[in-house]
Amino acid sequence: MTVFGYIFLAREKEQQIPEGEQESGLQEYAQSVGLTVDKFITEENVLLRSLFKQRREGRELFRAAQSGDTVIVMRAEWILGSVREASSLLSVWKKNGVSLFCVNLETNITLAEKRKLLVYEGGSGLVQKLLAALLLCEDSEHDDTIKATEQIQKRKGKYRGGPVPFGWEVNKKCFLVQNPEQQRIIRAIATMHEDHRSYSDISEKLKEDFDLQLSHERIRRILSSSQEKEKEEAEE
């Protein structure tokens, strides 16, 4: 069983704690829970928002930690990163039997602790439940952001993939712009529809005037799409 002391030398000034101070703090805390740090891992010049498993030392520590091992860090935020990564990291280490002690939380946040022959859930259960709740909020916020972005793109005419509607084309900047010839055909269809001409008559007229063969269903969809577009523009 190995006890790792994870030292984080951040770029952000407000997160900076000297390496020596961290080392002594980690060793002191380890002794308070009956452990001794066997190996210090120092992560240098890293942004707080960088993902733990994508950092050079963090990635190696994640791979090295095995069942029965312990990781100790001064601050939880130095190792947990985003809510999603924290949830994943804690889940893996809990499954693998790796303890993670955060000095500022004063507890093991991956595994339950034994106290007087009883199993004490302590901070591990609380933190994981909190992360699960925050993850739901983060997913909801992410979904809302995607929907809002799609609505903005739709209003701006941004092409988001899929079939290009009849009457439109995609320009070099990936925006939907009107195709003049096809728009002329749409106006002709609309005029004939307003004159109460049947889809069969409209289809024959399109073939005669534009050398274009469209089925009755395609004509209906073009009309419906054109009416929806006019409604959206009117609402804006």
Secondary structure, DSSP 8 states (H G I E B T S, - for coil): --EEEEEEEESSGGG---HHHHHHHHHHHHHHTT----EEEEEEEE-TTS-GGGSHHHHHHHHH--TT-EEEES-THHHH-SHHHHHHHHHHHHHHT-EEEETTTTEESSS-EEETTEEE-HHHHHHHHHHHHHHHHHHHHHHHHHHHHHHHHHHHTB--SS---TTEEE-TTSBEEE-HHHHHHHHHHHHHHHTT--HHHHHHHHHHHH-----HHHHHHHHHHHHHHHHHHHH-
